[in-house]
Amino acid sequence: MKIKNIAALCKNRNTIYLYDAPEINGFIQQWIGDGNSFYPITNLPYMSISNVCNLFELSAKQLSDFNLQHETLPDLNFKDNADYEIQLDPDPIWIIYQGKYLKPWASSEKPLYVEGKYLKPLADAAEYLKLFERRSSTGQPYIVAKTGFILAAVIMPCDVITEAFVDAVESLARRSRRELNTRGYHADKVVEQMTLMYGGKRLDTSTGEVLEEEEEES
């Protein structure tokens, strides 16, 4: 877990949320984030907001503009396992839209978009990282990131799906398809012309190579 990246998230929103899980056998697991993300605090003693501010190296001037909250965990499942969770598959693209660097993940019902900045604190475990969709008690989707079987983060998806966003994606898809079809058309024309040049001999349509004619069996 990269603390400096968590600090960057909080500084970007001028917000620090420090959360306490219910006490278990005298131990309180704490989580930290910017309100849209939650990361477990590990290998550190119990923290106060003041401790976190010192950890993030925030000056008194910076803190005057900060929203500082120390609360109990929200009504989400922060356990390593859940009765209902669906593993998400990453789409092979990134989208930059309105200044947000978005990664779409395929869900069973709809795409879920994660801002790339929320994956940065998990970069040191990227090789083992898997994302899952869970649902709150009110049915709202949220995302949990696991390294192996251990919960490493809880991230709220970015609600980017609007008419303007979908129009932009569809327009890009149409233009890309048109270009692909145009390239295919030109490739077919080249092969056709080369076939005429070589006296009607067959060509490999992928390379343009003249193919040897098979001798007819006598």
Secondary structure by P-SEA (a helix, b strand, c coil): ccaaaaaaaaaaacbbbbbbccccccbbbbbbccccbbbbbcccccccaaaaaaaaccccccccccbbbbbccccccccccccbbbbbbbccccccccccbbbbbbcccbbbbbccccccccccccccbbbbbbbcccbbbbbbbbccccccbbbbccccccaaaaaaaaaaaaaaaaaaaaaaaaaaaaaaaaaaaacccccccccccccccccccc
